[in-house]
């Protein structure tokens, strides 16, 4: 069976597009249900962007902290705040708007889902466990690379695992892609997030689930990443934003691979952010992705990025075992990368060897 892929139905792209957000949301406000929940990275608190948010009196602005990877408990807390905001009217919010990088967008996606699905977000970590459609949800990326703006997952760290809420209902209803919003990102953060996109492309192209659709998206996104990180230029923010979008489309109709599977385990135990976790892991995967790792190191050198080393040196046996446990449950990723007999290739001992090198 071919996958019936759910795509973001509406988007606006271009410099200054953020100015249209208020008009876009006005179409979703009704007399019975007009309140929007803005989920905004708190790095923008007291910054110029805060004054540009089209927040109306009935709305609720939730400043979210993403110093750590999004956790299921945090999602449940934010969902309760959003639910309480309109409880007196007996309605749910008209929509949830995520503004920020991948973590802020994932929080917005998760809250929009949990407003209409009972229980804890930890109950839905996996594939197609969400049963009820989310409330309307839109995103404005202020970082580019994660592909969170177009993916069908909201990646969360739960009590036992790091795994996304993967479903068609997770996909945003609206994107506002404004390259001006990513212009002043610190170099390290810009690099790590951009490399997430580059690694998406490498993994999508090198696996059994790759197909002409995912290949076309990944090849163009990969070319744009090479242009951005090896050449630069005045259009680099526009190019990176498009690369993130296309890279996200590619993995959604293909899959990621070895790097992401191992990175999930590494990040779960060490608390690393997704982008830097991927970079740490990818640098040790030359046997799986030789050309991709070679170009990654060229980009790293060009921008003076030094990766942390020796991260696993002082871990105890239980922590290493947990890393392996979290990584091994990512079966679709392993199957894409290594084939249906992947368990004979990526044994627990092989995974342990790779982790201990990091």
N, C-alpha and C positions, 0 to 999 in steps of 0.2 A: 504493500500500500504506500502511495506517495503521501507525504505529510501535507495537510491542509494548513498552511502556515498563516498565522495571524500577524498582520502588520499594523503599525501605527496608522490610523485612518487619515489623520490630518496633521500637516506641519507647515510652518512658515520658516523660511531660511533667509538670512541676510543681515547686514549690519544695520542696527537700529530696530530690528524686529521686536525687541523686548518692549518697545513703546506700544505695541499693538495688543499686549496681553490683556489689558483691561477690557478692550472691545471684544476680544475673543471670549473672555469669561462672561461678559454681559449676556451672551446668547444662551448661557446655561443657567442663568439666574431666573427663577420664577417667583411669583407672589407667595407660593406655598413653601418654597425651598430656595432661598437665595444665599445662604451663608456658605462661604468658601473657607477651607482650612489651608492656610499657607504653611508649608513645612520648609523652613529656610535655614541653611547652614549659618550657625551663629558667628562665623567669621565675618559676616556682613553687618552685624549689629553695629550701629553708630558709623557705618560707612555710607558713601553716597548711594549705593544701590538700595539701601533701606528706605530712603526717601522716594524712590521710584516705584516701590511696590504698589500695585493697584488694590490696596486693601480698603474695603468699604466698612462702614460702621458695624454691620451685622457679621463680619468675618472674624476669624480667630487666627492670629499669627503665632505660630509655634517656632521659636528659635531652637534648633536642634544642634547638639554637640556631636561631632563625628571624629573626635580625637581617637576614639576606638572604633573598630568595625561594628556595624549595627548588630544589636543583640535582640533576641526575641522578647526579652523582658522589657526592653525600651520601646519596642513596637507596641506591646500590649499597653504600656503606660500612655503613650501618645494616642493610641486608639481610644482609650477611656476618656482622655481630655477632649478629643474630637466629638465623641458620642455625647458627652455631657453638655457640650456647647449648644446643641440643638434639641436636647431632651425635652425641654419645657414645651416646645412646639410639637412634640411627637413625631419628628422627622429626623432623617439623617442629613448630614451636610450635603449641599449641592455638588461639592467636588473637593478634591485634594490637589494642591498645587505644590510640586516639589521643585525647589530652586537651590542648586548647589552642584557638587560633584556626584560621583557614583553612589556614595553612601547616602547622601541626602535624597537622591532620587529613589534609591531602594527603600528608604524609610517611607517615602510618600506612597510608593506602590504598595508596600505592605500594609500601611494604615488604610488605604482605600479598599483593600481586600478584606481586612479584618473588621471593618465596619459592617460588612454584610455576611460574614461567616463566623459562627460561634466558636468559643474556646480560645485557646492561646495560639499565637502564630507558630509556636514550636510544634503544634499538632499538624502543620501543613508543610513542613520541610521535606521536600521530595518532589516527585513528578506527578502533576495532574491530580493533586489531592483537594484543591480548591473546588467547591461545588457551586457557589453562588457568584454571579458577576459582581465586580467591584462597583463602587460609586465612580462617577466621572473623575478621571485623574489626568493631569497635565504636567509637563516637565519643562524646565528652563535650565539647561546645563550651563554651569560656570566653569567646568573643567571638561576636557575632551580626551577620550581614550578608552574609558571603561565600556562603552557601548550600552550602559544601563538605560540610556534614553530610548533604546529600541528593542531591548531584550525582553524575553518572556519570563524573566526571573527577578526576584528580589532576594539578593544573597544575604543570609542572616546567620549569625552564630548563636546556636542554642545551647542548652545544658549539656548535650551529648555530642553535637556535631555542628559543623559549618556546612550549610546546605541551603539552597534557595527555595523560595516559594515559586515553583515552576508551573506555569499554567498559561493558557490563552487569555485568561481574565487579568493577568498581571500587566499585559501590554498597555502602555499609555494610550489615551484617546487623542491627545494633542501634544505636539512638540513646538516649542519656540526656540529656534536655533539662531543665536546671535553671536557671531564671532567676536564682537567687541567685548563681550563679557569674559573672555578667557585671555585677554591681552596682558594682564599683569600678574599672572600666576608665577610663583617662585620657581626658579629653574629646576630644582630637584623634584618638586611636585609635578611640574610640567613634564619632565622626562619620565618619571615612573608611571604616570598615568598614560602618557603617550605610548610607552612601551607595552602597556597592557593591550592596546589596540594592535601594535605590531605583532605581539605574540599571538593574539587572536588569529591574525591572518596566517601566520606560519603554521599554527596547529590546525586550522580549518583546512588548509591546502594539503596537509600531509596526513591523510587518514582515510579510512574506508568509507566514511559518510560524505565525503566531498562529492559535489555534483556540479553541473555547469552553472547553476544559479549561484551557489555559494562560492564557486571558483571565481566567477566574474566579479563579485563583490569584494572578495578577499584580494584578488590581484590588483584591483584599482586602489583599494585601501592601503595595501602594502607599498605600492608605488608612491602614494601620497606621503606615507610615513617616511620612506627613504628621502623624498624631496624635502620634507620638513626638517628631519633630523640630520641630514647630511649636506643640505644645500641652504636651507633657510629661505629668506626672501620676504617681501612685504606681505605676501598673501599666506604666510605660514599658518595663521590662526584659522583662516577660512579653510585651508587645506586639511588641517588637523581635525576640525569639526566634521568635515565631510568624511575623513578617514574613519573617525570613531563611529559615525552612523553606518557606513558601509561595512566596516568590520563587525559591528554588532549584528547586521543583517546576515552576514556570512556565517557566523557561529550559530545563529538561531536556526539556520537551515542546514547546518553541518554539525559541528561540535568542536569543543576545545579538546586538549589532549594531555600529554604527560605533565607539562608544566603546571597547568591549572589543577590537575588532580593532586600533585604533590604540594602545591602551594596552599591548597585548602588545609592540609594537615599541618604544615608549617605555621600558617597564620593562626589556626585554632589554638595551638599550644603556646606560641610566642606572642600572639596578639599583634602581629605585623599587619599593616595596611596592605590591601590587595595588590596594589601596583608594585610596591617595593618587594613584597613577598614573591611575586612572579619573577621580578628581575633577579633576585637572589637565586631562585631555583633554575631559571633558564640558563644562567651562566654555566651550569653543570650538565647541560643536556646536549652537548655537541654530538654524542653518538646517535641521538635521535633526530636532531635538527641541525646538521652541520652548517649549511649555508645561512640559516636563520641566526644561529649563535655567532657566526663570524661577522655578519652585518651588525648585530646587536652590539658587539664589542667595539666596532668602528664608531657607532653612534655614541656609545658610552665614553670613549676616548675623546671624541670631538667636543663633548660638552663637559668634560672634566668630572664625570660622575664616579665616585668610589663606592662600591657596594660594601656593606658590612660583611665581615668574615667571622668564622668561628662561632656562629650563633648556636649551634647544637653541641658545642664542646662540653658544656657543664650540665647537660640534661641527664636526668636519672632514667632508669630503664622504663618506668611507668610512663614518663612523658614521651619517650621515643615510641613506645608501643601505641600510645594514643595518636601520635602523628600518623602512624601506619594505618591504624583503624579508620581514622577519618578519611584518609586518602583512598583506601581500598573500597569504600562504599560508592565511589564515583564510577560505577561500572560503565555507563555510556561513554565516558571520556576515555577510559582504558580501551574499550572495544574499538572506538573510532581510531585511536592512535596505534594500537598494536594488534588488532584483529580479534576474532572470536575466541582464540585460544590465549588471550592476553594473560591469563592467570599462570600459564606455564612460563611466561616471559618476565612479568613483573611479580615475582614472588615477594613475600614479606622480607626475606633476606636481602633481595635486590633493592627494595625500597629503603630498608634500613641502611644499606651501604651508601645510597645516594644522600639520604638525610644526614648521615654522620660526616659527609664531606662538606656540608654547609656550615 
